[in-house]
Amino acid sequence: MKANQEIAVALASALVATFVVACGGATPNDGGAGPADAATPDSTAHDGAASDGGPGDTGITDAPTVGDAAVDDAAVSDAAVGDAAVGDAAVGDAAVGDAAVGDAAVGDAAVGDAAVGDAAVGDGGWELAWSDEFDEDAGAPDPSNWTFTSLNTTTSGPGWGVEYDEPAAVQVSGGLLTITAIQGADGGVVSGAIDSKGKFQQAYGRFEARMKAPPGAGVWPAFWLMGDTNGTSWPTCGEIDIVEIVGSAPKNAYGTVHSGNTSDAAQNTSTGGVYTSPGADLSADFHVYAVEWSASELDFYVDSDLYKTITPSTLTAGQLWAFDHPFYVMFDLAIGGSWAGPPSASTFPAPTLVDYVRVYRKG
């Protein structure tokens, strides 16, 4: 990793404070979509440009809430527990990922009374469709799953991060995907981004990642989905931000959807919610961030807590429902911007760690 960081530092002098649109091969609309004025994620679209009005088209009205458990007292993987046998089914009050612990399950991570291992989640009947466990010490991410991308190749207006994305910042080692932001001697910041565009996309299902956000001022890691719609531009193609965490609010996880508006399909309009950690900052440990997506509903989770449900009837006034076609997966680590706030020297190096990403479909 040190060698990779030194490579990235050498690249940092080429700092570009720009942004890319990676939406089905589309080009951005004029203007830039940036964070909302009051540090809310509704207009904080990662991938694309908003209307000519610039950033901050809409704001979140939902107060931070922590909903009911996302997963019942059971989730299943590969073992038998109590009075039931496990293939892909629920087991009593326990769940098995790779081991059972009391009333909790470990399927790489214990989550309250349940864990998502490799099979069913609660009573959802989920079937694993695609995953990357990042188990190989491969250096670069698996090219059959991922492509390096950049979020900094078009002017995107004020409020966005200041990093320049380079492949050297994204590495797989020690069972983790690591995206590390570093700052060069000239003040330039190098970070990274990857997506599964053209390699994996899916409509509907459960999309989850076990992640650990970096601490520090100005960090802005994200796990999100972009609509893959044969060249349709953003935000018409849709965007689902499964989680965004910003250094200015380190206890909060933001889940947001972006799409167009009935009055203007190119007008970024968004709806979202906020989970607030009752204890330590989210950067203190790994958490499972997930969305369960059906034709008429999106449910956002942190670990086992359902904190936001979005349906066509609960969208921001005028927002279009653009969540009816395949989306692809993205990870990135932005630095700075008006929402995350400016970084400090102590922010760097800033690693975002991803243990796994898994996508399920109904069995």
N, C-alpha and C positions, 0 to 999 in steps of 0.2 A: 504493500500500500504506500510506503514511503516513496518508493521509486515512482509510483503512479502520480503521487501528489507533486513530486518534483517536475514530472513531465507537464502536469497541469499548470504549475506555477509558470513554467516557461511560456505556456500558451496565454497566460492571463494578461500579458501586455497587449494582446489583441482585443481588449475589452470592447464589446459592442453592447450598448444598452438598447436592444431592440427585441422584437418578439415575433413568433411564427404562428401561422395558421396551418394546422395539420388535419383538416377536416375533409376527408374523402378527396384529397387532391385539390381542394378549393383554394381560392385566393381570398384574402381578407376584404371586408368592407372598409370603406373609408373611416378614419377615426380610430380611436382606441378604446377598448373596454378595460377599465381598470377597477380598482377597489372602490366600494361605495365610500362616501365622504366620512361616514361615522364608523369605520372599521367593521363593516358587515360584509358578508360574502355574496350577497345577492347579485352584485354586478361585478364580481371578481372572477370573471371567466378567464380560464387559462389560455384558451386556444382560439384566438380569433379577434375580430375587431367589432366594437359596438357601433351604434349609429353615430351620425355626425355630432351628436350631442356629447360624445366622450364618455368618460367613466362615470359610474354612479347613477345608472338609470333608475334603479329601484332599490329599496331597502328591506331588510328583514324585519318583520314585526313580531316574530315569535320570540318569547322570552326563553332563556335556556331551560330546558327541561330534561329530565331523565325518565324515560318511559319504562314500561314493563320489560321483563326479561325477554330477550330475543329468542332464546332457545328454552324449551321446557326443561324438566329435570332430566332429560335423557337425550343423548346423542350417541351415535354409534360408529364403530369402525370395525375392528378385526378380532374381537375377543368375546367371551361369554361372561356375563356378570349376573350374580344373584340367581333368580329363577328363570332367566331367559337366555337364549342363545343369540349370538349376534352374527349377522352377515351384514345387512344394511338396515337393521331395525332398531327401535328404541328398547332400552333395558331398564326395567324397574325405576329406581331413583338414582341410578348411576349411569355413567356414559363412558364409553371407551374410545380413546383415540389410539394411543399406544399403551396406556396404563390407567387403572382406575384408582382414584384417591378419595375415599369417603364417599360423599355425595357429589363429588366433582369428577370430571374426566379430563384426562390429559391427552390431547390429540395434537400435540406439539405445544399446547398452552392451555392452562386451566382458565375457564371463564365462568366465574360465579358457580352456579350449580351445573353447568353444562359446558361442553367444549365441542368445537367442530373439528372432527378428525378427518377421515377420508370418506365418510358416507352420509347417512341421514342426519338432518338437523331437526331436533325435536320431532314434531309430527309432519314436517314439511315434505318428506319423501324425496329429498334431494339426491341426485346422482352426479358424481364428479364428471365434468365434461372436459376440463382442461386445467393444467396447473403448471407452476414452476416452483420447485422446492429449493432451488439454488444450492443444491448439495455438492456440486462439483467445484473444485478449485480451478475454475476455467479462465480466470482473468476477465475476459469479456463475457457478457451475458450470452446465453444460448442463441445463436443466430436463427435457429428454426422458430424461435418464439418472439425475438425482439429485434428492433432496429433502433440504432441511435438516432435521436432527433434533436432539433434545436428549437427553442422557443424564442429566439432572438434574431430573426432574420428580416423582420419587417418593422417599420416604425409603429409603435403601439400607443403612443400618447403617454401622458403623465400617470404616475401611480404604480407602474410595474416594477419588477425587480431589476437589478443592475448586473446580474451575472451574465457570463458568456458561456454557453454550453459546449462541452467538449467530451468526446468518448472516453478520454483518460480518467474522467471523474467518476465513471460508472464501472464498478468491478464486482466480480463474484468470487468470494473466497471465504473459507471457514463456515460454509453453510449459510451465508448471507449475501444478499444483494446490497451493496453499499454505494450510495451516491454521496460524494464528499465535495463540499464547497470549500475552496481555499482562496486566500487573498495574496496576491503578489506584492512585491516591493513597491510597485508603482500604484498600488491601491486597487488594481483591477481584480475582479472576482471571477473564478472559473467554477462552474458546476456542471450538472448533466441531466439528461432526460432520455427516456426510452419509451417506445410504444410497440404494440403488437399489430399495427395496421398492416393489412395484407397477409397476415400470418394467423391471426385468430381474431374473430369477432363473433358476437352472439347477441341475439335479442332475447331478453328475459332470463331470469335465473337469479342465483345468489352469487355475487361477486365479493370476495373477501381477501384481505391481506393482513398478515400479522406484522406490524411495523413498530419501530421505535423512532420517534421524532428527535431531531437534535435540539439541545437547549441553546439559548442565547438570543440576543437581540437580532431582529431582522430576518430570522429564518422563516421559510414558507414552504414546507414539504407538502406534496399532494399525491393522492392516489385517485385516479379519475378515469372516466369513459368518454369517448368522443363518438358521435354518430358517423357511421360510414355509409354515405348516401350518394355514391356515384357522382361526386363533384359538387354536390349542394354545399353552398357556403355556410359558414358559421354566422349567426347562431341557428339558422334554419335547420341544420342537421341535428341539433340537440347536443347537450353536454350534461353529464351526470358527475358531479364532484362528490365522490364517496367520502373523502375526508380531505380537508385542508386544515392545517395548524399553523398559526402565525406567532412569531416571537412576542408580539405586543399583547397577546392573550394566551399564555402558555397552558392554561387549564382547559381551554375550549377546543372542541372539534366541530368543524362546520361541514354540514352536508347540504348541497345546493344543486338545483337543476336550472339550466339555461336553455332558452329557445327564443323564437321570434314572437312577434305581437300581432294580434289581429289587424291592427291599423298599419303595421309595417313589418313584414316578415324578417327584415334585416335589423329590426330594433331589438337589442338584447333586453330580455325580460327574464327575471329569475325569481325563484321561490326556494326557501331553505329553512333550516333549523340549526340549533346549537346544542351540543352536549357539553356540560360543564363538569369536570372532574370534582368529586366531593373531597378528594384528598390531594395527593401530590400532583405536580405538573405532569402532563401527559408524556413529557420527555423522560420521565424517571424510569419508565419501564416499557416493555412491549405491550401493545394492545391489538385486538382484532377489530378492524374497521370493515364494515360490510354494508351492502345494499341488497335487499330482496326486491326484485323488479318483476312485475307482471304487466299484462296489457293495460291495466287500469290503476296501478298502484306502485309506489316506490316507498319502501320502508328502510330507514337508516338506523344503523346500530353501531354502538361502541361496546365491544365485548358482548355481554348478554343483554344490554340495555337498548331497547327500542326507544329512540328519542324523537323521531319525526316520521310522519306518514304524509305523503304527497299524492293526491289524486287529481284528476282533471277539475273537479269542483273546488279544490283548495288552492289552485294556482293563483298567483297574482293576477289581478284583473287584466283581461286582455291577452294573457300569455297563452301561446299555442302549446298543445300536447304533442311534442315531437319525439316521443319515446316508444315508437312502434316498429323499429327496424334494428338491425344489428349495430352494435357499438364495439369499438376496440379499446384496449386497456393502455393506460399511460401511468408512468411514475416520473416525477421531477422534483427538484429542489431549487426553488427560487430564493433569492436573497434581496432583501430591501423592498422598496416600494412604500406607498403611502399607507397600506394596510398593515404590512408586517413591521414597518418602521425601519430605520436605518440600522445596519449592523455596527458592531464595535470590534475593536481589534481582538477582544477575547472571544468573539463568536467563532473564530476559525482555529483549526479546521472544524467544519460542521458536517458530521456524517448522518445521513438518514439510512437506517438499517431495515431491511425487509427480509423476514424469515421465510415467508412463502406467499404466493398468490394462488388462489383457487377459485375456479368458476364452476358452479353447479347448475344443473337443469332438473326439471321435474322428471322423476323416473317413470 
